[in-house]
Amino acid sequence: MKLFVGLGNPGAKYARNRHNIGYIAVERIAEEHGFSPWRKKFQGQVSEGRLGNVKIVLLKPETFMNLSGQSVGEAIRFYKIAPEDVIVFHDELDLAPGKLRVKQGGGHAGHNGLRSLHQHIGDAYERVRLGIGHPGHKDRVAGYVLHDFAKADAAWLDDLISGLAEAAPMLAAGDSSKFLNAVALRLSPQRKNNKPESKRSEAPEKPEVQKQKSPFQRLLDKFS
């Protein structure tokens, strides 16, 4: 069994904030893989299901970001889950929007949600760092993370979250490299270039078709 934790703040006011990308991630995993309805437990919301052969508990702490560790601590004690089997999805200022990294252990880098987790369960848990970019100055960070994603973010955000949800079974199986590769394929710019390339390959054929038609047929085409 593994515990997937999405960090964020509860309530409609915060639902689309950059700080809530962890919530958004686990909600999409639950939706994509047919998990149970969310229910209140461990000072948060819980949903259960399977990813491949692994039983997964999804948790959205509702203690507000700065006290996330309280909720996670309750959950791991109840299920007797080791901190190494906890995977936390959170916003990452030091990664460009749409980028993600997986990391086991390490510091909290000033992230208040991770700081609380360190206090309650230690630092051995795994993190999926979801890039939201940096506002450019530390004095603007609080307002930036507690502000909704911009409309311009919609395309990369949906690709990132959809790719992450589809590849979640690989993460559950402990293969972070395959997980990252699968999400990268979803985000690859080459996908967006497929259609233009197809059009370019078809373009030279049109004049050839025209050459095969008689002058009379081409005249009829004008009136058809």
PyMOL commands that set and color helices and strands:
alter all, ss='L'
color gray80, all
select helices_A, chain A and resi 12-14+18-32+65-79+83-85+112-121+138-145+151-172+176-187+189-202+205-212+215-223
alter helices_A, ss='H'
color red, helices_A
select strands_A, chain A and resi 2-6+39-41+44-51+54-61+86-92+100-104+126-131
alter strands_A, ss='S'
color yellow, strands_A
deselect
rebuild
show_as cartoon
